[in-house]
Amino acid sequence: MTVSKTAEKTSEKPADAAKGRKDAAEPQSEALQLGELSEQLGYVLKRAQLKVFENFLRCMASLQLTPAQFSVLLLVEKNPGRNQTEIASTLGILRPNFVAMLDNLESRDLCARIRSTNDRRSHILVLTDKGKAVLARAKKLVATKHEARLNDLLGQANREALIAMLAKIANEF
């Protein structure tokens, strides 16, 4: 613990010594004013993403799946025989991060890497039987809890419009 010189000399507690300073942090009861920040699309998107991910993690707590892991399992299921580089690239996950994620998924027996017969430097990804079962349960949880909550909040028309707008940003920006 660091004690300020002011507190040492006057035998005040550090918190008491800070009371007279302009830079001392004082608890505030009202929320910070965001100003222009609340109108910045990037900021609002990030705040929404954080809330959506928090809800996703709560819904997936029993399966211990992150949004990225769920996405990988979905893509592997829908794209049998594709290699790990293609999956990582599609999801925008850097190679070192993707390898660590695959190590985790493999250690949980959810997927397996198989050396490609066409290119021995490459590995294709497959779901294990356990991975297929976990993904099936995950899809049900996502549909009935996570996506259902978003649908209730937004309504079907707004949900579809939001997906279209976000896809436009992702594809054209």
C-alpha positions in Angstrom: 0.0 0.0 0.0 1.3 3.4 -0.9 0.7 6.2 1.5 0.8 9.8 0.4 3.3 12.2 2.1 0.5 14.4 3.1 -1.2 11.6 4.9 2.1 10.6 6.6 2.8 14.1 7.9 -0.6 14.9 9.2 -1.4 11.3 10.3 -4.5 11.5 8.2 -5.8 8.4 6.5 -5.1 8.3 2.7 -8.8 8.6 2.0 -9.1 11.7 4.3 -6.1 13.3 2.7 -7.7 12.9 -0.7 -10.8 14.7 0.2 -9.3 18.1 -0.3 -7.7 17.4 -3.7 -9.4 18.3 -7.0 -8.4 15.0 -8.5 -9.8 12.9 -5.7 -12.4 10.4 -6.9 -15.8 11.1 -5.3 -18.7 8.7 -5.7 -21.3 10.1 -8.0 -24.9 9.0 -7.8 -26.0 10.1 -11.3 -24.8 8.4 -14.5 -22.0 10.0 -16.5 -23.1 12.1 -19.4 -22.0 10.5 -22.7 -22.5 13.5 -24.9 -21.6 12.7 -28.6 -20.4 9.2 -27.6 -24.0 8.1 -27.4 -24.5 9.0 -31.1 -21.4 7.2 -32.3 -22.5 4.0 -34.1 -19.3 2.1 -33.2 -19.9 2.8 -29.5 -23.5 1.8 -29.5 -22.7 -1.3 -31.5 -20.0 -2.3 -29.0 -22.3 -1.7 -26.0 -25.0 -3.8 -27.7 -22.5 -6.6 -28.5 -21.4 -6.7 -24.9 -25.0 -7.1 -23.7 -25.8 -9.8 -26.3 -22.6 -11.7 -25.5 -23.4 -11.5 -21.7 -26.8 -13.0 -22.4 -25.3 -15.7 -24.7 -22.8 -16.7 -22.0 -25.6 -17.0 -19.4 -27.7 -19.1 -21.8 -24.7 -21.3 -22.6 -23.3 -21.6 -19.0 -24.4 -25.2 -18.7 -22.5 -26.1 -21.9 -19.6 -23.8 -21.3 -19.6 -22.5 -24.9 -18.5 -19.0 -25.9 -20.0 -17.2 -28.9 -16.8 -18.0 -30.9 -16.8 -21.7 -30.0 -20.5 -22.0 -30.9 -19.8 -20.3 -34.2 -16.9 -22.7 -35.0 -19.1 -25.7 -34.2 -21.8 -24.4 -36.4 -19.5 -23.8 -39.3 -17.8 -27.2 -39.0 -21.3 -28.8 -39.0 -22.4 -26.9 -42.1 -19.2 -27.2 -44.0 -17.8 -30.8 -43.6 -14.3 -31.3 -44.9 -13.3 -27.7 -44.8 -9.9 -26.8 -43.3 -9.2 -24.9 -40.2 -7.8 -21.9 -42.1 -11.0 -21.5 -44.0 -13.1 -21.6 -40.8 -10.8 -19.2 -38.9 -10.8 -16.8 -41.9 -14.6 -16.9 -42.3 -15.0 -16.0 -38.6 -12.2 -13.4 -38.6 -10.3 -15.3 -35.9 -6.5 -14.9 -35.9 -4.6 -18.1 -36.4 -2.9 -18.3 -32.9 -6.3 -17.6 -31.2 -8.0 -20.2 -33.4 -5.4 -22.9 -32.7 -5.9 -22.3 -28.9 -9.7 -22.5 -29.4 -9.4 -25.7 -31.3 -7.1 -27.2 -28.7 -9.8 -26.4 -26.1 -12.6 -27.9 -28.2 -10.5 -31.0 -29.0 -9.6 -31.5 -25.3 -13.4 -31.5 -24.6 -13.9 -34.0 -27.4 -16.2 -31.7 -29.4 -14.2 -31.7 -32.6 -11.2 -33.3 -34.2 -8.5 -32.2 -36.6 -7.8 -34.7 -39.4 -4.8 -34.3 -41.7 -6.1 -33.5 -45.2 -5.5 -36.1 -47.9 -5.1 -33.4 -50.5 -2.7 -31.2 -48.6 -0.7 -32.8 -45.7 0.0 -29.4 -44.2 -3.7 -28.7 -43.8 -6.2 -30.1 -41.3 -9.9 -30.5 -41.9 -12.3 -30.2 -39.0 -15.0 -32.6 -38.0 -17.4 -32.7 -35.1 -17.2 -35.7 -32.8 -20.3 -37.5 -31.7 -20.1 -35.6 -28.5 -19.7 -32.3 -30.4 -22.8 -33.1 -32.5 -24.8 -33.7 -29.3 -23.5 -30.6 -27.6 -24.2 -28.5 -30.7 -27.7 -29.8 -30.9 -28.4 -28.8 -27.3 -26.7 -25.4 -27.9 -28.9 -24.7 -30.9 -32.0 -25.4 -28.8 -30.7 -23.1 -26.0 -29.8 -20.3 -28.4 -33.2 -20.5 -30.2 -35.4 -20.8 -27.1 -33.5 -18.5 -24.7 -31.0 -16.2 -26.4 -32.6 -15.5 -29.8 -36.1 -15.6 -28.3 -35.1 -12.8 -25.9 -33.8 -10.7 -28.7 -36.9 -11.4 -30.8 -39.1 -10.4 -27.9 -37.2 -7.2 -27.5 -37.0 -6.2 -31.1 -39.9 -7.9 -32.9 -39.5 -9.9 -36.0 -39.5 -7.0 -38.5 -36.9 -5.0 -36.5 -34.8 -8.1 -36.0 -34.7 -8.7 -39.8 -34.0 -5.1 -40.5 -31.2 -5.0 -38.0 -29.6 -8.1 -39.4 -29.8 -6.6 -42.9 -28.2 -3.3 -41.7 -25.4 -5.1 -39.8 -24.7 -7.4 -42.7 -24.4 -4.3 -45.0 -21.8 -2.8 -42.6 -19.9 -6.1 -42.3 -19.9 -6.7 -46.1 -19.5 -3.2 -47.5 -17.8 -0.9 -45.0 
